[in-house]
Amino acid sequence: MKGSEKMNVAILGYGVVGSGVAKVLKENSGIIKEKTGHEFKLTRILDIKDFPLSEYRSIITKNFEDVANDESIDVVVETMGGVEPAFGFVSACLEKGKHVVSSNKELVAVKGAELLEKAKKNNVNFFFEAAVGGGIPVIRPISRCLAGNEINEVAGILNGTTNYILTKMITEGVSFEAALKNAQELGYAEKDPSADVDGIDAMRKICILASLCFGTHLYPDGVYCEGIRRVTLADVAYAEKYGSVIKLVARAEKLSDSKVFAAVSPCFVKKSNMLAGVNDVFNACLVKGDMTGEVLMYGKGAGSEATASAVVGDIIDCADNSEKRKVFGWKNTDADILSNYTEKETALYVRCTVANKPETCRSLKEIFGNVVFLWRNNQPENEIAFVTPVMEEKKLRKILSTTGITVITTIRVFG
């Protein structure tokens, strides 16, 4: 869009999100023009499938070159998912001088720094609001509204599927397996739910958020990632007795030695913490600024129309900055900036079996000093649950290994 208020848009990947973008651009075109002054025309869609009944069938192509070589296309929307061929396609579009908007969290987490550098070199923009919060504005508020803050910590509930499963377990007392099946029936979870329930989706998102907040690319490789498959109703009951709920928490913190702590794992979250009240498929991102204190961004993190809304917001941002590159993003680095997650101080919830409960309880008090024992209905006679004092995780685990107890599970305590 060279000096015009009209912009031509192409979409790579006509799936759930891609079709949602087409819908928003069409149905809300009047609202968009009234609010922003911009008009957008969808001129090309790339997909490997055939859509003979689609109203857009005349502009659908299977040949990427039809998009890359079309000089009339101003913005390319990438909603394909995965690293390849998305990375190659996005790179080519940036090098052709086209702005790119992506909802692809895996691509941004792995290749974000490289793509931001390509955008800078070619004086175009690479935006990805939808890659983290779906329909929740997260990226733009952090990069613009909180730009006057030094942000050293970010945490959140970044996956709606796992949050829905845990909410069902907490509020209805159903097992993980039953809650997962229900989530699949409702379309919240895929047939293969691994990316969600094993924490991979949340890990990619926290890498993007940490990169943006701390200014240096945080690669997913090496980030500690633990999902919710091992969380049981017994753990949920013990969390309640501790005044907490169990959430899958993704978090990152910039440490004093310029290293970054980053991890994804189930956590006991105190009910007084703002994240504890985030339920069902809702997500939340908690950012700590040195001036603002804690800021919570909350909403539905998934869904075709919600995610498409965030994509269209980025398209509008491209139109507002059509003749220049908006100062945005982070730098790359070859340095290993990740700290050892076991050196982070935490308290641990421990559920274990023992041969002699009274003797073991006395021993644990002697070893840890301040230890909180928990109970639940129908607690087995040989089962003990407790929360340790706060210390380095590796020290806690070393002590636990010498106690003679049989650990069933451990869950970190957050907030």
Protein Blocks (a to p, Z undefined) as FASTA:
>chain_A
ZZiabdcdddehjafklmmmmmmmmmmmmmmmmmnopacddfbdcdfbdcfkbcklmmgc
fbfklmmmmmkbmbdcdfkgpjblklmmmmmmmmnopacddfbfklmmmmmmmmmmmmmm
nopacddfkmmnomacfklmmmmmmmmpccfbdcddfbfklmmmmmmmmmnopafklmmm
mmmmnopacfblmlmmnommmmmmmmmmmmmmnopacdfehpacddfklpcfklmmmmmm
nopacdddddddddfkopacdddddddddfkbmklmpgcjbdcdddddfklopadddddf
edjklmmmmmmmmmmmmmmmmmbccdedddddfbdfbdcfklpccddddddddfblmlmm
mmmmmmnopacddddehiafkbccdddddddfklmmmmmmmnopacfbdcddeZZ
